[in-house]
Amino acid sequence: MSVEHSKILISAYACRPDKGSEPGVGWNMAVELVKHAKEVWVITRTENRSSIEAEIAQNPIPGLNFVYYDLPAWARWWKKGERGLHLHYYLWQIGTYLLARKLHKQVGFSLAHHVTYGRYCAPSSLSLMPVPFVWGPVGGGEVAPRSFRSGYSFNGKVYETLRDVSRWIGEHDPFVYVTAKRSAVAIVATPETKACVRGLGTKRIETISGQTGINQEQIELFEKLAISSSVETPVRFISMGRLLHWKGFHLGVEAFEAANLPGSEYWILGDGPERSRLEALAKKLKIEDKVRFFGVVPREEALDKLGQCTALVHPSLHDFSPTVCIEGMAAGRPVICLDLGGPATQITDETGFKVSAQTPDQAITGMAQAMSLLAKDSELRLRMGEAGRKRVSESYSWEVKGQFLKNLYEEVLAQA
């Protein structure tokens, strides 16, 4: 059976048209896949319903259908925001199994695909369906070198310990093992996760450029922020995201101080539990007048600030597939990241700097050197900016990802 005549069932715990990150992944993958398949059915949480239906009412998408499910109120009273998220997700997977089987009897699916959440150590009920099963993109195998943990706050150290325990439990969960073994193909984005998935016994593993992407409309928007050739533009570095310990912004602040670039600034957009520690660090290093914290700002303002900066700094220690690096390249900004996890697969030597990071001192020194090079060489900034825009259009547009999945589906269906 060809994809054009197939009916695809998608599991997307996170799926919203008005959000980025994993909710955006769930939505955009469904929208792209329905361009190639006869029908796409998406099982998602009830709380996503209002935003999805508002978008569909304004922009109907033929062939795209949504089915909403959540646990009974008495079985999820303990979930508050991020609290209890992983347990809720696990129970949600169990609960959707009967719904998926019922839908299959009514619709007759050709293939099932689990999209979000993309964690290799969490199961998917769609793997139990009597049709070929595609798993991913999945991540979560990315781990920071232990030498970095000494610089974490107490809460950060607790978080990393619990994350290690969670991964170990997942790797020994029979349901996860069944998910891996029954996958016709597992899609991964990083070498670290590929090794973990291989250890679970998955028959076939395919690597994709990343979980996230941007559409053509967004690419055109970011092109307007293309780096200026003016050498008089102040040298500014920018980091964007939640201020969490594993995002590594403390390393960015220390690298900026070590670079010692007169007249330069480091802008940090976002908020989170690490903000007070970052502000204290800037004061301790006596650069509080150069490091500016803007907190959470509207997206339009965030993009405007990105357009005023020389380069994006994203020193994350175990990211899976950060959208911000893709957006930085799309805006024509060189990206400075660590040679770890997802960013290391997104950034190339032509589009930025991947800094070796076996120890904090090594990471700080490498990023400081990259900042100095970019500050002094406007031609290098322009060259990397142009290479970044080209890379995004060739590898990170949702249209490209949709075509990748279509080709993969064709192979899976042919083998089935």
C-alpha positions as CSV (number, residue, x, y, z in Angstrom):
1,M,0.0,0.0,0.0
2,S,1.3,3.5,-0.9
3,V,1.2,6.3,1.7
4,E,-1.2,8.3,-0.5
5,H,-3.9,5.6,0.1
6,S,-3.0,5.0,3.8
7,K,-4.7,6.0,7.0
8,I,-2.2,6.9,9.7
9,L,-2.8,6.9,13.5
10,I,-0.6,9.3,15.5
11,S,-0.1,9.5,19.3
12,A,0.7,13.0,20.3
13,Y,0.4,13.7,24.0
14,A,1.8,17.2,23.3
15,C,0.1,18.8,20.3
16,R,-0.9,22.5,20.0
17,P,-0.7,24.9,17.0
18,D,0.0,27.9,19.3
19,K,3.0,26.4,21.1
20,G,6.6,25.6,20.3
21,S,8.8,22.8,21.6
22,E,7.0,19.3,21.8
23,P,3.5,20.6,21.4
24,G,4.6,22.3,18.2
25,V,6.2,19.1,17.0
26,G,3.0,17.1,17.5
27,W,1.0,19.7,15.6
28,N,3.4,20.3,12.7
29,M,4.1,16.7,12.1
30,A,0.4,15.9,11.8
31,V,-0.1,18.9,9.4
32,E,2.8,17.7,7.2
33,L,1.8,14.1,7.2
34,V,-1.8,14.7,6.1
35,K,-0.3,16.2,2.9
36,H,0.9,12.8,1.9
37,A,-1.6,10.4,3.5
38,K,-5.3,9.8,2.8
39,E,-6.2,10.4,6.4
40,V,-4.3,11.2,9.6
41,W,-5.9,10.6,13.0
42,V,-4.3,12.1,16.1
43,I,-5.0,11.0,19.7
44,T,-4.0,13.8,22.0
45,R,-5.0,15.2,25.4
46,T,-8.3,16.9,26.1
47,E,-6.6,20.1,27.3
48,N,-5.3,20.6,23.7
49,R,-8.7,20.6,22.3
50,S,-9.7,24.3,22.4
51,S,-6.5,25.6,20.7
52,I,-6.7,22.8,18.0
53,E,-10.4,23.4,17.2
54,A,-9.9,27.2,17.1
55,E,-7.1,26.7,14.5
56,I,-9.1,24.1,12.5
57,A,-12.1,26.4,12.4
58,Q,-10.1,29.2,11.0
59,N,-7.9,27.0,8.7
60,P,-9.6,23.7,7.9
61,I,-7.3,20.8,7.0
62,P,-9.0,18.1,5.0
63,G,-8.2,14.6,6.1
64,L,-6.8,15.6,9.6
65,N,-8.9,14.3,12.5
66,F,-8.4,14.6,16.2
67,V,-9.6,12.4,19.0
68,Y,-9.2,13.6,22.6
69,Y,-8.6,11.6,25.7
70,D,-7.6,12.2,29.3
71,L,-7.7,10.3,32.6
72,P,-10.8,10.6,34.7
73,A,-10.6,13.6,37.1
74,W,-10.3,11.3,40.1
75,A,-7.2,9.7,38.6
76,R,-5.3,12.9,37.8
77,W,-6.1,15.2,40.8
78,W,-2.4,15.1,41.7
79,K,-1.1,16.5,38.4
80,K,-0.4,20.2,38.7
81,G,1.6,21.7,35.8
82,E,4.9,19.9,35.5
83,R,4.3,18.1,38.8
84,G,3.4,14.5,38.1
85,L,3.9,14.9,34.4
86,H,5.8,11.7,33.8
87,L,3.4,9.5,35.8
88,H,0.4,11.2,34.0
89,Y,2.0,10.5,30.6
90,Y,2.6,6.9,31.5
91,L,-1.0,6.3,32.6
92,W,-2.3,8.2,29.6
93,Q,-0.4,5.8,27.3
94,I,-2.2,2.9,29.0
95,G,-5.6,4.6,28.8
96,T,-5.2,5.4,25.0
97,Y,-4.7,1.7,24.1
98,L,-8.4,0.8,24.3
99,L,-9.3,4.0,22.4
100,A,-6.8,3.2,19.7
101,R,-8.1,-0.4,19.3
102,K,-11.6,0.9,19.0
103,L,-10.7,3.5,16.4
104,H,-8.8,0.8,14.4
105,K,-11.9,-1.3,14.1
106,Q,-13.8,1.8,12.8
107,V,-11.2,3.3,10.5
108,G,-8.7,0.5,9.6
109,F,-5.3,2.1,10.0
110,S,-2.3,1.2,7.8
111,L,0.3,2.4,10.2
112,A,0.7,3.8,13.8
113,H,3.2,6.4,14.8
114,H,4.1,7.7,18.2
115,V,5.3,11.3,18.0
116,T,5.2,13.0,21.4
117,Y,6.5,12.9,24.0
118,G,9.7,11.7,22.4
119,R,11.5,9.9,25.3
120,Y,13.3,6.6,24.5
121,C,12.7,5.4,28.1
122,A,8.9,5.9,28.0
123,P,6.5,3.5,26.3
124,S,3.9,3.9,23.7
125,S,0.6,2.0,23.6
126,L,0.5,2.3,19.8
127,S,3.3,-0.3,19.7
128,L,0.6,-2.9,20.6
129,M,-1.5,-2.1,17.6
130,P,-1.8,-4.9,14.9
131,V,-0.2,-2.6,12.3
132,P,3.4,-1.4,11.6
133,F,4.6,0.9,14.3
134,V,7.0,3.9,13.9
135,W,8.5,5.3,17.1
136,G,9.9,8.9,17.3
137,P,11.8,11.0,16.9
138,V,12.9,10.0,20.5
139,G,15.6,11.5,22.7
140,G,16.6,11.5,26.3
141,G,19.8,9.6,26.0
142,E,21.8,12.8,26.2
143,V,23.8,13.1,29.4
144,A,26.2,15.8,30.6
145,P,29.7,14.8,31.6
146,R,29.7,14.3,35.4
147,S,32.4,16.9,35.9
148,F,29.7,19.6,35.3
149,R,27.6,18.5,38.2
150,S,29.8,20.2,40.8
151,G,28.6,23.6,39.4
152,Y,24.9,22.8,39.8
153,S,22.7,24.1,42.6
154,F,21.4,21.6,45.2
155,N,18.1,21.3,43.3
156,G,20.0,20.8,40.1
157,K,22.0,17.9,41.5
158,V,18.7,16.4,42.8
159,Y,17.2,16.8,39.4
160,E,20.1,15.1,37.6
161,T,20.0,12.2,40.1
162,L,16.3,11.7,39.6
163,R,16.8,11.9,35.8
164,D,19.4,9.1,36.0
165,V,17.1,7.0,38.1
166,S,14.2,7.6,35.7
167,R,16.2,6.6,32.7
168,W,17.4,3.4,34.5
169,I,13.8,2.5,35.4
170,G,12.6,3.1,31.8
171,E,15.4,1.0,30.4
172,H,14.2,-1.9,32.6
173,D,10.5,-1.3,32.1
174,P,9.0,-4.3,30.1
175,F,6.5,-1.9,28.4
176,V,9.4,0.2,27.1
177,Y,11.2,-3.0,26.0
178,V,8.0,-4.1,24.1
179,T,7.7,-0.7,22.5
180,A,11.3,-0.9,21.2
181,K,11.1,-4.5,20.0
182,R,7.8,-4.0,18.2
183,S,9.0,-0.9,16.4
184,A,9.3,-1.3,12.7
185,V,11.7,1.6,12.9
186,A,12.8,4.0,15.7
187,I,13.8,7.6,14.7
188,V,16.5,9.3,16.7
189,A,18.3,12.6,16.5
190,T,21.5,12.1,18.5
191,P,24.2,9.4,18.7
192,E,23.6,9.2,22.5
193,T,20.0,8.2,22.1
194,K,20.8,5.9,19.2
195,A,23.0,3.9,21.5
196,C,20.3,3.7,24.1
197,V,17.6,2.6,21.6
198,R,20.0,0.0,20.1
199,G,20.5,-1.4,23.6
200,L,16.7,-1.9,23.9
201,G,16.7,-4.2,20.9
202,T,15.1,-2.1,18.2
203,K,15.4,-3.8,14.8
204,R,15.9,-0.6,12.7
205,I,17.0,2.9,13.7
206,E,17.0,5.9,11.4
207,T,18.6,9.3,12.2
208,I,16.8,12.5,11.5
209,S,18.2,16.0,11.6
210,G,16.2,16.8,14.7
211,Q,12.8,16.6,16.3
212,T,11.8,20.2,15.8
213,G,11.7,22.4,12.7
214,I,10.2,25.6,11.2
215,N,7.8,26.1,8.4
216,Q,8.3,28.2,5.3
217,E,6.5,31.2,6.7
218,Q,8.8,31.3,9.7
219,I,11.9,30.9,7.5
220,E,10.8,34.0,5.6
221,L,10.3,35.8,8.8
222,F,13.7,35.0,10.1
223,E,15.3,36.0,6.8
224,K,14.3,39.5,7.7
225,L,16.7,39.3,10.6
226,A,19.6,38.4,8.4
227,I,22.9,39.6,9.9
228,S,23.9,43.1,9.0
229,S,27.2,43.8,7.3
230,S,27.7,46.9,9.4
231,V,30.9,46.7,11.4
232,E,29.5,49.5,13.7
233,T,26.9,47.2,15.2
234,P,27.6,46.7,18.9
235,V,28.9,43.2,19.8
236,R,26.1,41.4,21.7
237,F,25.6,37.8,22.5
238,I,22.2,36.4,23.3
239,S,20.9,33.3,25.1
240,M,17.2,32.4,25.1
241,G,15.3,29.8,27.0
242,R,14.2,28.7,30.5
243,L,16.8,29.5,33.1
244,L,17.5,25.9,34.2
245,H,20.7,24.4,35.5
246,W,21.2,22.1,32.5
247,K,20.7,24.9,30.0
248,G,24.3,25.9,31.0
249,F,23.8,29.6,30.9
250,H,26.2,29.9,33.8
251,L,28.9,28.7,31.5
252,G,27.9,31.3,28.9
253,V,28.2,34.1,31.6
254,E,31.7,32.8,32.7
255,A,32.8,32.6,29.0
256,F,31.6,36.1,28.3
257,E,33.7,37.4,31.3
258,A,36.7,35.4,30.1
259,A,36.5,36.8,26.6
260,N,36.9,40.4,28.0
261,L,35.4,42.2,25.0
262,P,35.3,46.0,25.6
263,G,31.9,47.5,24.8
264,S,30.1,44.2,24.4
265,E,27.0,42.9,26.1
266,Y,25.4,39.5,26.9
267,W,21.6,39.4,26.8
268,I,19.7,36.7,28.5
269,L,16.0,36.2,27.7
270,G,13.8,33.9,29.8
271,D,13.1,33.1,33.4
272,G,13.4,30.2,35.8
273,P,14.8,28.9,39.0
274,E,18.4,29.7,38.1
275,R,17.9,33.4,37.5
276,S,19.0,34.6,40.9
277,R,22.1,32.4,40.7
278,L,23.0,33.8,37.3
279,E,22.5,37.4,38.5
280,A,24.7,36.7,41.5
281,L,27.3,35.1,39.2
282,A,27.4,38.2,37.0
283,K,27.8,40.4,40.0
284,K,30.6,38.2,41.4
285,L,32.5,38.4,38.1
286,K,31.9,42.2,38.1
287,I,30.1,42.2,34.8
288,E,26.6,42.9,36.0
289,D,26.6,46.1,33.9
290,K,27.2,44.1,30.8
291,V,24.9,41.1,31.4
292,R,21.3,42.1,30.9
293,F,18.4,39.9,32.1
294,F,15.1,40.6,30.2
295,G,12.9,37.8,31.7
296,V,10.1,36.4,29.6
297,V,9.2,38.7,26.7
298,P,6.6,38.3,23.9
299,R,7.9,36.4,20.9
300,E,7.9,39.4,18.6
301,E,10.1,41.3,21.1
302,A,12.4,38.2,21.5
303,L,12.9,38.0,17.7
304,D,13.7,41.8,17.6
305,K,16.3,41.3,20.3
306,L,17.8,38.4,18.4
307,G,18.1,40.7,15.4
308,Q,20.1,43.1,17.5
309,C,22.7,40.5,18.5
310,T,25.9,39.2,17.0
311,A,25.5,35.5,17.8
312,L,23.4,33.0,19.7
313,V,25.0,31.2,22.7
314,H,23.3,28.0,23.7
315,P,25.6,26.1,26.1
316,S,23.0,23.4,27.0
317,L,24.4,20.2,28.6
318,H,21.8,17.6,27.5
319,D,19.3,19.0,25.0
320,F,17.6,16.7,22.6
321,S,16.5,19.0,19.7
322,P,16.4,22.7,20.7
323,T,14.4,24.9,18.4
324,V,16.3,28.0,19.4
325,C,19.5,26.8,17.6
326,I,17.5,26.3,14.4
327,E,16.0,29.8,14.8
328,G,19.4,31.3,15.4
329,M,20.7,29.8,12.1
330,A,17.5,30.9,10.3
331,A,18.1,34.4,11.5
332,G,21.6,34.3,10.1
333,R,23.3,34.3,13.5
334,P,26.3,32.1,14.2
335,V,25.6,29.7,17.0
336,I,28.0,28.8,19.9
337,C,27.1,25.5,21.5
338,L,28.8,22.7,23.3
339,D,29.7,19.5,21.5
340,L,27.0,17.6,23.4
341,G,23.6,16.2,22.5
342,G,21.2,17.8,20.0
343,P,22.9,21.1,19.4
344,A,26.1,19.3,18.3
345,T,24.1,17.6,15.6
346,Q,22.4,20.8,14.5
347,I,25.4,23.1,14.3
348,T,28.3,22.5,11.9
349,D,31.7,24.1,11.6
350,E,30.3,26.3,8.8
351,T,27.3,27.6,10.9
352,G,29.0,28.2,14.3
353,F,31.2,26.7,17.0
354,K,30.8,23.3,18.7
355,V,33.0,23.6,21.7
356,S,34.6,20.6,23.3
357,A,33.1,20.1,26.8
358,Q,34.7,17.3,28.9
359,T,35.1,19.8,31.8
360,P,33.6,23.1,32.7
361,D,37.0,24.9,32.3
362,Q,37.4,23.5,28.8
363,A,33.8,24.6,27.8
364,I,34.3,28.1,29.2
365,T,37.7,28.6,27.5
366,G,36.4,27.3,24.2
367,M,33.3,29.5,24.2
368,A,35.3,32.6,25.2
369,Q,37.6,32.0,22.2
370,A,34.6,31.6,19.9
371,M,33.1,34.9,21.2
372,S,36.4,36.7,20.6
373,L,36.7,35.4,17.0
374,L,33.1,36.4,16.2
375,A,33.5,39.8,17.8
376,K,36.6,40.6,15.7
377,D,35.7,39.1,12.4
378,S,32.6,40.5,10.7
379,E,33.3,38.5,7.5
380,L,33.2,35.3,9.6
381,R,29.9,36.3,11.1
382,L,28.4,36.9,7.6
383,R,29.8,33.6,6.2
384,M,28.4,31.6,9.1
385,G,25.1,33.4,9.0
386,E,24.6,32.6,5.3
387,A,25.6,28.9,5.9
388,G,23.1,28.7,8.8
389,R,20.2,30.0,6.7
390,K,21.1,27.5,3.9
391,R,21.3,24.6,6.4
392,V,17.9,25.4,7.9
393,S,16.1,25.5,4.5
394,E,17.8,22.2,3.4
395,S,17.4,20.2,6.7
396,Y,15.0,21.8,9.2
397,S,11.9,22.9,7.4
398,W,8.8,21.0,8.2
399,E,8.3,20.3,4.5
400,V,11.6,18.5,4.4
401,K,10.8,16.5,7.6
402,G,7.4,15.6,6.1
403,Q,9.0,14.2,3.0
404,F,11.5,12.2,5.1
405,L,8.6,10.6,7.0
406,K,6.7,9.9,3.7
407,N,9.6,8.0,2.3
408,L,10.1,6.1,5.5
409,Y,6.4,5.2,5.6
410,E,6.7,3.9,2.1
411,E,9.5,1.5,3.1
412,V,7.7,0.3,6.2
413,L,4.5,-0.3,4.4
414,A,6.3,-2.1,1.6
415,Q,8.0,-4.4,4.1
416,A,4.8,-5.1,6.0
